[in-house]
């Protein structure tokens, strides 16, 4: 087992870190205060070749492996969760799902422009009364001739006002429950679509999150993703990718908490010595370091399974659960280390704490992942290979980092 990063991966990390330090860190406090998402960030990510990180080059992507995607998510969340979230949704939930389940025609029409960064993709599963209980969605798609008529509402959708294309889940036959759910590729410009941002969020304030509304929207039958009734399987496979990017982002947040806390430990003195000399402060620093290293190992284990084209639901669930919990604890400790200053946005750690709560909830709550892991161990849950798996990473001689 090789734990070394390749030269290309190290170069990728340096590139994204430099981008974050130049384009995000100096401005994030004001963006967080105003609650505005800087749309131009996507243009800059596109210039770096980061909008299709592990999408094959033949579909307009950069052809990197999945652990390279993890590196990108780590470094983006080190700047702010909103920007990792944008890449998670666009690449993890949408583009990789199109790669896995789309027809060749769908890939050429939707995946290629997304991988190139010319269009933005998002994902519509959660509803006001359906979060962890996916089967409770109320959105319906009724087939009429050459179209499906979509009606319903989605909520807590990242990039709701920004994305060009959405993968949306709806019942085509509600009597079949999980087996009656289907997935569709939806375009923002179609008649019957509207969106509305959610204001007043605890964290990820510079991210665009909100609701989608569909009123008698006509979806061409060729925009059905997969087959009728495969929607639940498609959603779960998409979450394997989304959760992977969330876990990787949590590693970046732990990293940010640790960097800020170490810096403050060397600056602040109490009782005649730097606070880093106090053992209880050292304990918090040590716990952050332990959480960082354990989380990273879990993430890269899941990434290697993805590289091999193997089912990784169990490993990705564990990585997401543990990394997000470690990040939440690291942020809490970072505020404690900063004392009263940690309660002010003069320092970034209060934002880290606010941001760290959402990933513990979305894409599978802490409780959902706890149950999943227990059921795997007890033998109640076993994963079968999907009929459509993401292809194993074939590797490139040179990563396309611009």
N, C-alpha and C positions, 0 to 999 in steps of 0.2 A: 504494500500500500504506500503510495507516494503522496506525501503531504506538501511537497514543494509546488509553488506556483510556477507556471512557465514564464519565459521572458515576455511573451505577448500578454499574458494576464497581468504581470507586474506593470507593463506599459499601459495597459487598459486602466488599472487602478490609478496610476499617476495622472492619466489624462482626465478621468472623471473627477478625481480629487481636486485637481487644478481648476477645472470648470466650476465645481461647487464653491471653492474658496473665492473665485473671481466673480461668478455670476449669481450666486444665491446668498452666501453668508453675509455680505455687506448690506443686503437689502431686506432680508427675511423679517426683521423686526417690524419694519414699516408695512410689509405685505401682510404680516400676521395681524397687525393692528387694524388695517383697513379691510381685511377679509377679501382682498382681490387676488385673483390668480393671473400671473403674467403670461398671457398666451404666447408671447414671443419666445419663451423658454423652449417650446417645442421646435421652433425653427433652429435654435442653437443645438439642441439635441440631434436634430436631423443632420446638421452639418458635421457632427461628430460620428455619424453612423450608428446612433444608439437607439433608434426607434424600431429597429428590427434585429435586436441583438443576436438572438439564436434562431432567427428565421433563415433558411438556406438562401444562398446568394441567387439561386435561380428564381426565387420569388421576391427579390429586391432587398433581402436582408444582409446582415454582416457575416452570417455563417459561423458565429462563435458558439462555444459549448454552453451548457446550462450553468456551470459554475462561473463562467464569465458574466452571465446574466446576474448571478448572485453578487458578484463584485460590483456591478453597476448599481444594483439596488442598495447595497451596503453604503456606498459612497454618496448616493443621492440622499438617503435618509440621514446620513451624517449632517447634511445641510438642513433638510426639513422633510418631515413625513409626507407633505403634500406632493413633492416632486417624485418621490419613490412611488407613491400611490398612483400617480399619473402613468408611470411606466408599467406598474403592476397591472393596471386595468387595460391599458392599450396593448401591451405585449403579452402578459401572462394570461389574462382572462379572455381577451378577444383574439389576438393574432395567432397565438398557439392553438386556440380552439379551431380557428379556421384551417390552420395547417393540418390538424388532426382529423377533422370531420368534413371539411369542405370538398366540393367537387372541383375539378380542374378549372372549370369556368368561374366558379365562385372565388377561387384563389387568385385567378388572374384579374378579376374585376375588383375584389375587395382587399385581399391580402397584400398584393403587390404594392398598391399605393400606400397602405398602412405601414408596411415594412420600410418603405422609402421615406416615410414621414410626411408624405403629401396629404394624407388623410389621417384622422384620429379615430380610433375605435374605443367602444365602451361595452358595458355588460349589464343587462337588465334582468335580474332574478328576484331580488327582495321586494316585498310589497308591504303595505301598512299592517296587514294581519298575517304575514308569512315571512319569517326570518329563518330561524333554525328549522322550523317545520315547513320545508319546501313544498310539500304536497298541499298546503293550504292556499296556494296562490289562486287568485280569482280571475286573472286575465285569460281571455278565451280567443281562439282563432278558428273561425268557422269557414269551411271551404265552400266557395261559391264559384263554380266554373273554373276560370284560370287564375283565381285569386283566393287568398285567405283574408277574411275580414277580422281585423284585430281590434279588440276592445279591452281596456283595463288600465291599470296604473302601477307604476313601479316607484319605489322610494329608496333613499340613501344610495343613489346612483352617482358614482364619481364621474366627473367630466360631463355632467348632464347637459350643460349649456354650451359645451365646447366640441364634443365628439361629433363626427360626421356620420358614423355608422355604429349600430348597436346590435349585439346579439341578445334577442329577447325571448323569454320563455313563456309559453301559454298552453292552456289545455285545448287540444283538438278533440278529445273525448274524455270528459270528466268522469264518466262511469268507470273508467279503467284506472283511475287514480294515477300512481306513478307511471304506469305504462301508457297513459293517455296524454302525457305531456310532450310537447314538441318545441323545437328551437327554430328561430327565424332570424335572418339578417335584415335589419330595418334601416332605412335611410332617413336622416333628419328632415330632408326637404319634402318628404311625402305628405300629402294632405291628410289631416287628422292627427298630426303629431304636435305636441307642445311640451315644454319643460319649464321647471321653476326651481330656482336655487333655494336651499334651506339655510336660513341665517341663524345666528346665535349659537353656534356649535361650541362645545367645550374646547376642543382642540382642532388641529388641522385646518385652522381658520383661513389660510391662504389657498386651500384647496376648494375646487368647485364641486359641490355635492348637492343633490336635490332630487326632484321627482320628475318622472316621465308620464305623460298622459297619451293614450291612444283612443281615438274616437272614430270608429268605423274606418280605420285605416286599411287600405287595400294593399296586400302584399302579394307580389307575383309568385306563383307556385314554385318557380325556380329558386326563390329565396328561402325555401325550406332548407334548413341545415340538417344533414343526416336524413333519416326517415321519420315519418310520423310515428310518435310513440317513443322515440329515442331521446327526447329532451332531458329526462332525468339523468340518463347516463352521460349525456353531453355536459350537463351542468356539473356533475360530480368530477368528471375528468378535467373540466376547466378549473375547478377549485383546487385540484392537485397542482396546477401550475400557478394559480393565484396565491395559494397558501405558501408555496415555495418562495415567491418573491416577497411576501409579507414577512416570512421568517428571516430572509436575508436582510431585509430592511431593518428588522429589529436588531440584528447584529450591528448594523451601522448606528443605530440609536444608542446602544450600549457603548459603542466606541466614542460617540460624541459626548455622552455623560462622563465617561472616564477621562477624556481629554480635558474637558472643562473643569472637572474636579481636581485633577492633578495640577493644572495651572493655578487654580485658586489655592490649593494647599501650599504652594510655594510662595504665594503672594501674601496670604493672610497670617498674621501672628496673634497668638493669645498666650497669656501667661509667660511671655518672654521667649517664645519659640514658634516656628511655623506650625500651623495646625496639623500638617502632615506627620508631625512627630508624635501626635497623640494616638494611642493605640486603638481607641474606638473609631477614629477617623480612618486609620489604617485598615480596620476590619471592613469598613464599607468599600474602600478602594479594592481590597482583596476580593470581596464578593463580586464587584463589578468585573474584575479581571477573570475570575472563575466563570462567571456567566457568559462573558465574551467568548472565551475559549470553548466552552461546552456547546454553546449555541452554534458557533461557527462549524464545529465538527459535525453536528447534526445536520446542518444545512448542506454542507458539502458531501455528506454521505448520500442524502436525497438527490443532490445534483448529479452524482456519479451514476446512480441508478437511472436517472433520466438520460444521461449520456449513452447508456447502454440500451435504452429503449425498453426498460423493465417497469412493471407496475410498482408504484412508490407511494401509494395512498397512506400506508401505515407510517412510513418513515417521514413523509412530508407533514403529516398530522402531528407527529411527535416534535418535529423541528419547529413548527409554527407555534404549538402550545408552549413549549419551554422557552423559546427565544423571546416570545412576546411577554411572558411572565418575567423573565430575567430583565427585559428592557424596562418594564413598568417598575420593578424594584430598583433598578439602577437609577432611574429618573427620580424616584422618591428619595433615594439616598443622596443623589447629587444636590437636590434642594436642601436636604438636611445639612450637608457639608457647607453649603453656602450660607446657611443661617438665614437671617432676615433678608439678605440680599437675594437669596434664592426665591423670594416671594415677589420679586420685581422683575420686569422684563429688561432691566438694565443688564442682566445676565441671561443667557439662553436656557438655563436649566428649568425655569418655570414653564417654558414652552415645551421642553422635552417631556415634562410630567403630564401636561395637558394632552400632548400628542400621543403619549404612550398608552392611553386608555383605550382608544378606538381599536387598535389591532388586537387587543385582548377579547374584543367583542366580535368584530366582523370576520367573515370567511371562516365561520365556525367558532363559537364562543369557547372560552376556557372549559366550560362544563361539557360541551359537546365533545371536545378532543379528549377530555378525561375519560368519558364513557367509551369513546372509540378505543383508546389504548387498553382499558380494562377488558373490553370485549375481545380484543385480539389475544390478550394473554390467557383469558378464560376459554378461548376456543369458540366463542359465540359468533365471532365475525371472521370471515375469510374472504379474501379478494380473489376474484376470478379475472383472468386476462381479458381486457376489453377487446371487442372485435376490431377496434381501430385504435392502435397505439401510436404515439408519436414516434417517428423514425429515430433510430439510434444516431447519435452525432457521428458524422463521417470524418470530421476533422478537415482542416485546411492547412496548407503550408504556411500561410501568413494571414493573420486576422486583419480584417478590414477596418482598422482604426484610423480615422482621418485627423 
